[in-house]
Amino acid sequence: MRVLENYVLGAWHAPEGKTADLFDPTTGAAVARAGTSGVDMKAVLAFARGTGGPALREMTFAQRGAALESAWRAIHAIREELIDLAIQNGGNTRKDAKFDVDGAIGTLSAYAVWAKQLGDSKVMLDGDGLQLGRTPRFWGQHILTPRLGAAVHVNAFNFPAWGLAEKAACALLAGMPCIEKPATATAVVSERLVRAIAETKALPDGALQLLCGSAGDLIDHMGPQDVLAFTGSADTALVLRSKANLLRWSVRVNVEADSLNAAVLGPDVRAGADSETWNLFLRDVFTDMTQKTGQKCTAIRRIFVPAEMADTVQAELSQRLGAVIVGNPALDEVRMGPLATASQRDDVRAGIEKLATEADIVHGAVGESPNLVGCEKGVGCFQQPVLLRARDTATARIVHEHEVFGPVATLLPYTGGAAAAAELVGPRFGQDGRLGPRTGLGASGQRPRRPRPRGRRRGTGRLPRHGALPATHGAPGRPGGDRQALPEADPVRLIARLQPDVSRLRSGR
């Protein structure tokens, strides 16, 4: 069986004691073992701060970008291998595996390009300088410099490649060493990806380390110059935020947790095969319910539709969901595989039953599809797509508070025309270009505990989904407005006594 190693202290180390088994969610067979027993977490942090950090800070933005370019090229060279591993360990279809792996490649590539634009500087100017005296001889300038600690990244199970890359790219470009802790259950892809990057030797020792099992007491050793970024459930995020060591040292904690994204169908949309907006709406909702088996933080969970169109939307979505071929993701004809783990499957089924206390299941059921393709029934972590419909949208509460992280969404019929539609938060599908954030929304277009809106209307074509680009990422609901992109640079005020010093500052030397 494959044994995943930890990349720490400049070398690969196999776990010395207790390990956890990683499974193929399609067959239930164990495919790997992982663990961090024997790893000195305090030493890992010290190595990042004392070796990786200084070496990165000596590199210019262009040099850091060159290292990121080497990283994405190394990943691209083993792309097919990573896709196969994602199918085996994550239950991804080939298309879903490509979504993850190509996302990692694209993100690292984008940051490499941005690094070239930043050039040979080592710091960034923060706004314009200011003359503080009667002459330019007394001048003030804010700059951004790397923090002197380490960036600890705790990643989610659903994107073992992209999730790791989008955190690491930002931190490495900012000059901070990374300690990556992927979800153990799907760490096979993460380990292979980091191994490929390490083999390039493009990054200095200590710049990128990997833990394939428990983080142990790592967080207990974090200090005021370190940062912690977490992607996962809001409940786990609360536990992390409450750690005494983080509170004591005011360690910066960045969380991207549960989100309840919504799609809003405007009352002006006409149903029919010749309606571009109608088809765009159905396609987006269907894709978000089934892509990655619904295991995306950006997936649509709530579907707001005009009450008079609810039956039509329900029938159309049910027809599309009923045609989805569920089964062994290694088969070309299969369009949706299993959930990633048995615990994830159990959580999704429990979540459906929770939603069913205020909504009716109008398509699907709790449990695997009755027509699984290419696999043994009752063995894998399968859950068929489920569409629910709220009995009373005005009184529904659970659907706005509890995210079911799987192929599940709830229809919420509404009344009140365009004004009511504008009050609802989510991607808006409407013919009227005026349909957008209106009364009840703040300047940011957000309400508390609701995800950010995105407008779509006739003639705009398909817009990238939230999270589809290497940009700030994360819903402002339960996470509290935190973002995936880390602010790993600290503002520092420098006072230049002589004008020539300002020119050197601008060049980053």
VMD Tcl script that draws the C-alpha trace (Angstrom):
set ca {
  {0.00 0.00 0.00}
  {1.18 3.52 -0.76}
  {2.62 5.38 2.24}
  {2.39 9.17 2.06}
  {5.46 10.99 3.34}
  {5.76 14.37 5.01}
  {8.01 16.97 3.40}
  {9.56 18.74 6.40}
  {12.96 20.09 7.42}
  {14.16 19.90 3.82}
  {13.53 16.16 3.28}
  {10.82 13.52 2.92}
  {9.95 11.58 6.08}
  {7.68 8.53 6.34}
  {5.40 8.38 9.41}
  {7.08 6.49 12.24}
  {4.06 5.20 14.14}
  {0.29 5.38 13.93}
  {-1.21 6.08 10.51}
  {-4.67 6.56 9.02}
  {-5.95 4.68 5.99}
  {-7.11 6.58 2.90}
  {-9.83 4.96 0.81}
  {-11.22 4.76 -2.69}
  {-14.77 6.07 -2.10}
  {-16.05 4.07 -5.07}
  {-14.95 0.62 -3.88}
  {-14.18 1.20 -0.21}
  {-10.67 -0.24 -0.70}
  {-7.74 1.31 1.17}
  {-5.34 3.01 -1.25}
  {-2.79 4.69 1.02}
  {-1.66 5.34 4.58}
  {-0.71 8.69 6.07}
  {0.34 10.16 9.38}
  {2.60 12.71 11.05}
  {3.87 10.64 13.96}
  {7.50 11.44 14.59}
  {7.30 14.97 13.16}
  {8.47 17.73 15.52}
  {5.96 20.47 14.76}
  {7.86 23.12 16.67}
  {10.94 22.37 14.56}
  {8.86 22.54 11.37}
  {7.73 26.06 12.24}
  {11.25 27.09 13.24}
  {12.62 25.76 9.94}
  {10.07 27.77 7.99}
  {10.76 30.97 9.93}
  {14.53 30.63 10.17}
  {15.43 29.04 6.83}
  {12.57 29.38 4.35}
  {11.52 32.91 5.29}
  {14.91 34.67 5.02}
  {15.67 32.91 1.73}
  {12.34 33.95 0.21}
  {12.74 37.54 1.38}
  {16.09 37.72 -0.37}
  {14.38 36.84 -3.65}
  {12.78 39.52 -5.81}
  {9.18 39.23 -6.94}
  {10.43 38.17 -10.37}
  {12.54 35.40 -8.83}
  {9.63 34.18 -6.71}
  {7.51 34.22 -9.85}
  {10.08 32.14 -11.69}
  {9.82 29.56 -8.90}
  {6.02 29.54 -9.26}
  {6.42 29.07 -12.99}
  {8.65 26.07 -12.37}
  {6.02 24.74 -9.98}
  {3.11 24.90 -12.43}
  {5.19 23.41 -15.22}
  {6.16 20.52 -12.94}
  {2.52 19.92 -12.08}
  {1.50 20.11 -15.72}
  {4.09 17.44 -16.55}
  {2.31 14.96 -14.23}
  {-1.22 16.20 -14.97}
  {-2.53 12.83 -16.13}
  {-1.10 11.08 -13.08}
  {-2.75 13.60 -10.75}
  {-6.08 13.17 -12.56}
  {-5.90 9.40 -12.10}
  {-5.10 9.81 -8.40}
  {-8.04 12.21 -7.96}
  {-10.36 9.64 -9.54}
  {-9.06 6.92 -7.25}
  {-8.74 8.77 -3.93}
  {-11.36 11.50 -4.36}
  {-14.10 9.78 -6.33}
  {-13.83 12.46 -9.03}
  {-14.92 11.94 -12.58}
  {-12.19 12.79 -15.06}
  {-13.87 16.12 -15.79}
  {-14.07 16.97 -12.08}
  {-10.47 15.90 -11.51}
  {-9.35 18.19 -14.35}
  {-11.29 21.02 -12.70}
  {-9.14 20.64 -9.59}
  {-5.75 19.95 -11.20}
  {-6.08 22.57 -13.94}
  {-7.24 25.07 -11.31}
  {-3.95 24.54 -9.47}
  {-1.93 24.94 -12.66}
  {-3.84 28.05 -13.71}
  {-3.55 29.73 -10.32}
  {0.22 29.19 -10.04}
  {0.60 30.39 -13.63}
  {-1.40 33.55 -12.95}
  {0.68 34.46 -9.90}
  {3.86 33.80 -11.89}
  {2.70 36.33 -14.50}
  {1.82 38.90 -11.85}
  {5.27 38.42 -10.31}
  {6.92 39.35 -13.60}
  {4.90 42.56 -13.62}
  {6.18 43.40 -10.13}
  {9.74 43.02 -11.39}
  {12.95 43.12 -9.37}
  {11.53 44.74 -6.23}
  {11.36 42.98 -2.87}
  {8.73 45.24 -1.30}
  {5.59 46.98 -2.54}
  {4.61 50.59 -2.19}
  {1.36 51.18 -0.32}
  {-0.11 54.26 -1.92}
  {1.74 57.47 -2.71}
  {4.42 59.06 -0.56}
  {3.79 62.21 1.44}
  {5.98 65.23 2.08}
  {6.09 65.63 5.85}
  {8.13 68.82 6.12}
  {8.63 72.07 4.35}
  {10.86 70.39 1.77}
  {11.00 66.93 0.11}
  {13.98 66.15 2.33}
  {11.50 64.93 4.97}
  {9.33 62.35 3.23}
  {7.06 59.53 4.36}
  {6.18 56.39 2.42}
  {4.19 53.30 3.42}
  {5.46 50.01 2.03}
  {4.35 46.40 2.26}
  {6.92 43.87 3.45}
  {6.65 40.13 4.16}
  {5.72 39.04 7.65}
  {8.56 37.32 9.49}
  {6.68 34.16 10.40}
  {5.18 31.20 8.56}
  {1.88 30.72 6.74}
  {0.08 27.59 7.97}
  {-2.53 26.41 5.48}
  {-5.18 23.89 6.53}
  {-6.94 22.82 3.34}
  {-10.26 21.11 2.58}
  {-10.80 17.62 1.19}
  {-12.63 18.62 -1.98}
  {-9.80 20.44 -3.81}
  {-6.50 18.79 -2.79}
  {-4.63 20.40 -5.72}
  {-6.30 23.76 -6.33}
  {-6.93 24.49 -2.66}
  {-3.26 24.00 -1.84}
  {-2.05 26.00 -4.84}
  {-4.25 29.05 -4.32}
  {-3.01 29.54 -0.76}
  {0.63 28.69 -1.45}
  {0.92 30.89 -4.55}
  {-0.20 34.00 -2.71}
  {2.04 33.39 0.32}
  {5.14 32.46 -1.67}
  {4.83 35.50 -3.91}
  {4.46 37.64 -0.79}
  {7.70 36.15 0.57}
  {6.27 33.92 3.29}
  {7.17 30.24 3.76}
  {4.24 27.79 3.73}
  {3.33 24.77 5.81}
  {0.60 22.92 3.90}
  {-1.75 20.62 5.79}
  {-4.19 19.02 3.30}
  {-7.20 17.03 4.47}
  {-5.82 13.58 5.26}
  {-8.65 11.73 3.49}
  {-7.66 13.02 0.02}
  {-3.99 13.82 0.58}
  {-2.72 11.47 -2.14}
  {-3.03 14.20 -4.77}
  {-1.50 16.86 -2.50}
  {1.55 14.72 -1.69}
  {2.25 13.95 -5.35}
  {1.83 17.61 -6.30}
  {4.25 18.86 -3.64}
  {6.71 16.11 -4.52}
  {6.76 17.36 -8.12}
  {7.36 20.94 -6.97}
  {10.11 19.89 -4.57}
  {11.92 18.02 -7.33}
  {12.35 21.27 -9.29}
  {14.56 22.74 -6.52}
  {13.19 26.12 -7.59}
  {12.09 27.04 -4.06}
  {14.60 27.40 -1.24}
  {14.61 24.90 1.62}
  {11.89 25.63 4.14}
  {9.77 27.65 1.71}
  {7.24 24.84 1.23}
  {6.58 22.03 3.73}
  {3.85 19.39 3.76}
  {2.04 17.48 6.51}
  {-0.04 14.54 5.28}
  {-1.68 13.68 8.59}
  {-2.72 15.40 11.79}
  {-1.36 18.88 12.49}
  {-0.66 17.72 16.04}
  {0.43 20.61 18.24}
  {1.55 22.79 15.33}
  {-0.94 25.56 16.09}
  {0.15 25.65 19.74}
  {3.58 26.86 18.60}
  {2.38 29.65 16.31}
  {3.36 33.22 17.16}
  {2.43 36.82 16.35}
  {4.22 36.90 12.97}
  {2.56 33.71 11.73}
  {-0.74 33.42 9.87}
  {-3.27 30.58 9.80}
  {-5.57 30.03 6.83}
  {-8.31 27.42 7.10}
  {-10.83 26.07 4.61}
  {-13.55 23.78 5.93}
  {-16.59 23.77 8.17}
  {-17.62 26.74 10.28}
  {-17.72 24.52 13.37}
  {-14.07 23.52 12.96}
  {-13.18 27.14 12.21}
  {-14.71 28.17 15.55}
  {-12.55 25.62 17.37}
  {-9.43 26.92 15.64}
  {-10.23 30.57 16.29}
  {-10.70 29.75 19.99}
  {-7.23 28.24 20.46}
  {-5.61 29.88 23.47}
  {-2.28 30.32 21.72}
  {-3.84 32.15 18.77}
  {-5.78 34.45 21.07}
  {-2.79 35.12 23.28}
  {-0.53 36.22 20.43}
  {-3.28 37.72 18.24}
  {-2.27 35.38 15.44}
  {-3.91 36.36 12.18}
  {-6.55 33.74 11.29}
  {-8.21 33.67 7.89}
  {-11.23 31.39 7.44}
  {-13.14 30.33 4.34}
  {-15.95 28.16 5.70}
  {-19.56 27.17 5.07}
  {-21.41 29.22 2.47}
  {-24.97 29.08 1.21}
  {-24.84 30.42 -2.32}
  {-28.10 31.17 -4.06}
  {-29.43 31.67 -7.58}
  {-32.35 34.03 -8.17}
  {-34.56 33.70 -11.26}
  {-36.11 37.05 -12.15}
  {-39.86 37.26 -12.76}
  {-39.25 38.69 -16.24}
  {-37.60 35.52 -17.55}
  {-39.59 33.53 -20.06}
  {-39.37 29.75 -19.84}
  {-38.58 27.97 -23.07}
  {-35.84 26.35 -25.11}
  {-35.30 29.58 -27.08}
  {-34.70 31.68 -23.95}
  {-30.97 32.18 -23.38}
  {-31.39 33.36 -19.79}
  {-33.71 30.48 -18.91}
  {-31.24 27.93 -20.26}
  {-28.33 29.62 -18.55}
  {-30.16 29.48 -15.23}
  {-31.02 25.78 -15.53}
  {-27.52 24.88 -16.70}
  {-25.80 26.70 -13.86}
  {-28.01 25.24 -11.15}
  {-27.72 21.72 -12.58}
  {-23.93 21.99 -12.94}
  {-23.47 23.29 -9.41}
  {-25.55 20.46 -7.99}
  {-23.62 17.71 -9.78}
  {-20.08 18.98 -10.44}
  {-17.68 17.47 -7.87}
  {-20.82 15.70 -6.55}
  {-21.90 19.06 -5.14}
  {-18.78 19.28 -2.98}
  {-17.88 22.90 -3.73}
  {-18.05 25.90 -1.44}
  {-19.35 27.87 -4.43}
  {-22.18 25.47 -5.29}
  {-25.75 26.78 -5.43}
  {-27.72 25.51 -2.42}
  {-30.80 27.79 -2.59}
  {-32.83 28.37 -5.75}
  {-35.18 31.37 -5.59}
  {-37.83 31.27 -8.32}
  {-41.10 33.17 -8.93}
  {-43.95 31.20 -7.37}
  {-45.79 30.94 -10.70}
  {-42.72 29.30 -12.29}
  {-41.83 26.95 -9.44}
  {-43.58 23.92 -10.93}
  {-41.86 24.43 -14.29}
  {-38.41 24.85 -12.72}
  {-38.99 21.81 -10.54}
  {-39.98 19.68 -13.53}
  {-37.04 20.86 -15.68}
  {-34.41 20.33 -12.98}
  {-35.89 16.97 -12.00}
  {-35.70 15.81 -15.60}
  {-32.05 16.84 -15.90}
  {-31.08 15.36 -12.55}
  {-32.86 12.14 -13.39}
  {-30.71 11.73 -16.50}
  {-27.41 11.96 -14.57}
  {-25.43 8.73 -14.76}
  {-24.04 8.00 -11.29}
  {-21.40 5.38 -10.61}
  {-17.73 4.49 -11.06}
  {-16.04 7.82 -11.96}
  {-13.35 6.02 -13.96}
  {-15.95 5.18 -16.63}
  {-16.40 7.67 -19.47}
  {-20.20 7.53 -19.40}
  {-20.45 8.35 -15.67}
  {-21.20 12.00 -14.94}
  {-21.23 11.96 -11.12}
  {-19.16 9.87 -8.73}
  {-19.35 9.22 -4.99}
  {-18.86 11.63 -2.14}
  {-15.26 11.77 -0.96}
  {-15.59 9.84 2.29}
  {-18.02 7.72 4.27}
  {-18.33 10.45 6.92}
  {-19.10 12.98 4.21}
  {-21.82 10.69 2.86}
  {-23.34 10.30 6.32}
  {-23.25 14.08 6.91}
  {-25.01 14.75 3.59}
  {-27.74 12.22 4.31}
  {-28.28 13.66 7.78}
  {-28.40 17.15 6.25}
  {-31.07 16.14 3.76}
  {-33.23 14.81 6.57}
  {-32.70 18.09 8.43}
  {-33.80 20.15 5.43}
  {-36.80 17.84 4.98}
  {-38.28 19.15 8.24}
  {-39.27 22.33 6.36}
  {-39.06 21.25 2.71}
  {-40.39 18.37 0.62}
  {-38.08 16.13 -1.40}
  {-39.38 16.54 -4.97}
  {-36.61 14.60 -6.71}
  {-34.32 11.84 -5.48}
  {-34.12 10.31 -2.03}
  {-31.74 9.78 0.86}
  {-29.37 7.05 -0.29}
  {-27.45 5.95 -3.35}
  {-28.88 5.97 -6.86}
  {-30.95 2.85 -7.66}
  {-29.11 2.53 -10.98}
  {-25.42 2.76 -10.14}
  {-23.14 2.09 -13.09}
  {-19.93 0.07 -12.88}
  {-19.78 -0.47 -9.13}
  {-21.19 -2.63 -6.37}
  {-24.28 -1.31 -4.60}
  {-24.05 -0.59 -0.91}
  {-20.25 -0.37 -0.96}
  {-19.22 3.13 -2.05}
  {-19.99 6.59 -0.67}
  {-22.76 7.41 -3.12}
  {-25.68 9.80 -2.72}
  {-28.07 10.51 -5.57}
  {-28.94 14.14 -6.44}
  {-31.74 15.52 -4.27}
  {-33.96 18.52 -5.02}
  {-36.18 19.87 -2.25}
  {-38.91 22.49 -2.26}
  {-39.66 24.69 0.73}
  {-43.19 24.37 2.05}
  {-43.20 28.04 3.07}
  {-40.40 30.29 1.88}
  {-41.33 33.04 4.33}
  {-40.85 30.83 7.40}
  {-38.01 28.59 6.18}
  {-34.94 28.90 8.38}
  {-32.79 25.77 8.20}
  {-32.12 26.19 4.48}
  {-30.55 29.59 5.26}
  {-28.43 28.28 8.14}
  {-27.31 24.73 7.31}
  {-25.21 23.81 4.28}
  {-25.54 20.27 2.95}
  {-22.21 19.72 1.23}
  {-23.30 17.42 -1.57}
  {-25.62 17.15 -4.62}
  {-28.48 18.87 -2.82}
  {-30.39 22.12 -3.40}
  {-33.70 23.63 -2.30}
  {-36.30 25.49 -4.37}
  {-37.66 28.61 -2.65}
  {-40.68 30.10 -4.48}
  {-41.14 33.84 -3.94}
  {-43.77 36.45 -4.79}
  {-43.59 40.18 -5.31}
  {-42.14 40.76 -8.77}
  {-38.86 42.44 -9.66}
  {-38.66 44.42 -6.41}
  {-38.78 41.19 -4.38}
  {-36.23 39.53 -6.65}
  {-33.82 42.43 -6.15}
  {-34.00 41.89 -2.39}
  {-32.77 38.31 -2.71}
  {-29.03 37.69 -2.70}
  {-27.37 35.40 -5.21}
  {-26.53 35.18 -8.93}
  {-29.48 36.87 -10.64}
  {-30.84 35.57 -13.91}
  {-33.11 38.17 -15.52}
  {-33.87 39.93 -18.79}
  {-34.03 43.35 -17.14}
  {-30.60 44.95 -16.87}
  {-31.86 46.98 -13.94}
  {-32.30 43.86 -11.84}
  {-29.52 44.07 -9.26}
  {-28.69 45.11 -5.70}
  {-31.38 47.46 -4.45}
  {-33.01 48.32 -1.15}
  {-31.87 46.29 1.82}
  {-28.36 45.72 0.51}
  {-25.28 47.50 1.73}
  {-22.67 49.18 -0.38}
  {-20.93 45.84 -0.89}
  {-24.11 44.21 -2.17}
  {-24.12 41.80 0.77}
  {-26.45 40.94 3.59}
  {-25.37 39.32 6.83}
  {-25.16 35.51 6.56}
  {-25.78 35.59 2.81}
  {-23.25 35.10 -0.02}
  {-22.31 37.85 -2.44}
  {-24.56 38.53 -5.44}
  {-23.55 38.26 -9.06}
  {-25.73 39.66 -11.81}
  {-26.49 37.89 -15.09}
  {-28.87 39.06 -17.76}
  {-29.69 38.46 -21.37}
  {-26.83 39.17 -23.74}
  {-24.05 38.86 -21.16}
  {-23.24 35.23 -21.95}
  {-21.74 32.90 -19.40}
  {-19.86 34.53 -16.54}
  {-17.19 32.68 -14.54}
  {-18.53 31.24 -11.33}
  {-17.36 32.60 -7.99}
  {-14.06 30.87 -7.30}
  {-13.31 30.16 -10.96}
  {-10.44 32.63 -11.10}
  {-7.32 33.11 -8.96}
  {-8.81 35.99 -6.97}
  {-10.07 36.66 -3.46}
  {-12.35 33.82 -2.59}
  {-14.94 33.01 0.03}
  {-18.51 33.83 0.94}
  {-19.15 36.55 3.53}
  {-21.77 34.52 5.42}
  {-20.68 32.26 8.26}
  {-16.98 32.89 7.56}
  {-17.58 36.46 8.66}
  {-16.23 38.11 5.53}
  {-12.81 36.49 5.50}
  {-11.20 35.76 2.15}
  {-9.10 33.01 0.71}
  {-6.31 35.30 -0.51}
  {-4.08 35.97 2.45}
  {-2.83 39.44 3.40}
  {0.67 38.15 4.06}
  {2.33 41.56 3.91}
  {2.44 44.06 6.76}
  {2.36 47.82 6.25}
  {5.53 49.47 7.52}
  {6.07 53.23 7.70}
  {9.48 54.36 6.59}
  {10.68 57.94 6.88}
  {13.26 58.86 4.26}
  {15.41 61.78 5.35}
  {16.87 62.37 1.90}
  {15.11 62.46 -1.45}
  {17.57 59.96 -3.07}
  {16.43 57.36 -0.53}
  {12.91 57.59 -1.96}
  {14.10 56.61 -5.44}
  {15.91 53.58 -4.00}
  {12.76 52.69 -2.07}
  {10.70 52.82 -5.24}
  {13.08 50.39 -6.91}
  {12.74 47.99 -3.98}
  {16.49 47.95 -3.27}
}
mol new
graphics top color blue
foreach p $ca { graphics top sphere $p radius 0.5 }
foreach p [lrange $ca 0 end-1] q [lrange $ca 1 end] { graphics top cylinder $p $q radius 0.2 }
display resetview
